[in-house]
Amino acid sequence: MDRERLVGSRGLEREAQLPATKMKEMLQLNLEHGLASAASIRDRTIPLFNRTGLRFSSNGSFAARPFLRDMRELGGQDVAVVGAPFDGGTTYRPGARFGPQAIRKITALDSGYSLEMGVDIWESLDLVDVGDISVIPANIEKTFDQIDMAVGYIHERAVFPVVLGGDHSIGYPDIRGIAARMDGNVGIIHFDRHFDLSEYNFDERMHGTPFFHATNIPNAPASNLVQIGIGGWTSNRQGAQVARERGTTVITMSDIDRWGLERMCEMALEHAWKDAKAVFLSFDIDCIDPGFAPGTGTPEPGGFTPREVFRMLGIIAREGLVGMEVVEVAPEYDVAEITSLLGTRVIYTVLGTLIEEGKLGTRPDSSVKSEPEVAAASADEGIVGG
């Protein structure tokens, strides 16, 4: 096989076409605000005091992106990262309230650049961290009202919300905040090992109930709800009954094994987008096998590998999304921050795909074919695995 067919070769060519403007501006500002380093330091882009929060230290914001202190200034940006540090809907192991903090912390590791995708997220996106929503720890319904209003505020200003949970109960107000401000139907693609379709847990709306109530919203019908990865031994029968009665689309791990990732993703897109104006992505980190993602409240063996998830998200996000959430990261149960790290990679995969498909931010002009284009060309030529 010719070396030029490698994703790595195409990625190297693509890198030369990516801008570095924002990084240069940040480094210059870092030097101005952080002062010149000691004379023994050869790399003169390193300041005396680190003001970016990248790599060795963290400034507390998502990937050291700008923190938007005045929410009246929201509007015109591409993406707003917002935390929903609430785990009052947890029915067994608490701790997801610390998910936003853990996800932000591990992003100090990241560069925003992917060789394989050929994308530099920070050059292509105007992304801000808007901090956390003020939740009400003792009152789940008031917390829902807060989250609904906050996510709706971001959506109304045409900024893509990335919500960091929190337990999965926040899925209901996240969707409510968007659906109430749209004039068409909202589809939901839900990655999880559990249905989360019960009407109540312990007589309240909890983290096992968000999609029962979300699909009661008139323009978020159950026919547009697709659940991917469901199975194992912690799902309850009530969820199965509701799924059957309401006609949701349930894709199990067995379906993935039998029919393949690509075919199931196409099915998910077909049902989620049918007569819908937009689709929201709800990603519960426990859909990933606990061998890879132990830091979650309700782990269930037999889930996805990270590579399977990244492949599926790349297909799902191509059609565009109205917003996304990553929930149930509970760092107390994590090992070496790997679950928090996976949460960031879910976000980056979605954002990178949206950039590459021209759905968000700015995409550099390029004559280098994307992976889907090359795969299609290889198939046309009869090349297997090209």
C-alpha positions, 0 to 999 in steps of 0.5 A: 500500500502506498504510504500516502494512503495512511491517515498519518500521512494525510494528517501531516499534510493537513497540519501545515494548513492549520493556523496557529494565530490564536496560540501565538496570541496566547503565548504573547499575552502569557509573556506580557502578563507573566513576565520574562523567565530566568536567563537560563531558560532557552525557550523565551516563550516560557514566562516567569509566571504561568498564566495560561493554565496549560500542561504543568498547571491548571487555571481551573477553566476548561482547557485554559479557555477564557473564563467569561465572567460577565454572562451579559457578554455571551453571544457570538462565541461558538461554544460555551462549556458550563458545569452542572455540579449536581448529584442529588438525583443519584440513587446509590453512589454519589460524587458526580457533583465533582465531575465538572471540576475533574473534567476541567482539571484534566484538560490541562493536559491537552493541546486541542490538536488531533493528527488523525482528524486534522483539526486544531479545535482551539484555532477553529473555535471561539470557546469560553468557559462560563463556569458552573450553574448555581444548583440547589443541593437540597431541591432537585426541582429548583435545580432543574429550573436553574439548569433549564434557564441557564442552558436556555440562555446559552441556546438563545444566544446561538452558542453551542452548549457543552454541559458537564455533569453532574448525574444524569438527572440533569438530562431532563432540564438540559433538553427542556431548556432547549426544546422550550425555545425551539419551534420544531422537534428535538431528537435525542441520541442517548449513550448509556448502559441504562434506560433512564426511562422510569417515571420516578426513583424513590418517589422523585425525578432522579438520575434514572428518570430523565428521558421519561420526563424529557419525552413528555415535552411536546416537541421532544417526542419519544419517537425521536429518542434513540438509546445506544448501549443499553444492557447488562444487569442494572437496567430495570423492567419499568424502563423496558416497559416505557420504551416499549409503550412509547416506541423509543429506539433501543440499540443494545450492545448485542445489536452493535455486535451483530450489525456493526457500529456504522449500521447502528449509527445510521439507524440512530440518525434516521430515527433521531432526525425524523421530522426533527429540527435538531438533535441533542447528544446525551452521553453517560460515561457509564456506556463505556466499559468500567475497565476503561471508565471506573469513575462512575456511580453505576458501572456496568461491565460489557460496555463500549471500548473508547475507540468504539465510542469515538468512531460512533460519535464521529458518525453521529456528529456529522449531521450536526447537533444542537448541544451535548452533555457528558454526565456521571463522571464521579472522580471519587471512584476513578483511577488515575483520572482516566474516566475524566480524561475519557469525558474530555475526549468525548467532547473533543471528538464531537467538537472536532467532527462538527468543525470538520463537517462545517457545522461549527466554528471555522474549518481551514480550506484544505485539499486533503481529503477527510477520512470519510472521503478517503474511505469512500474513495477506497471502497469505490476502488475495491480496496479493503481497509484502505 
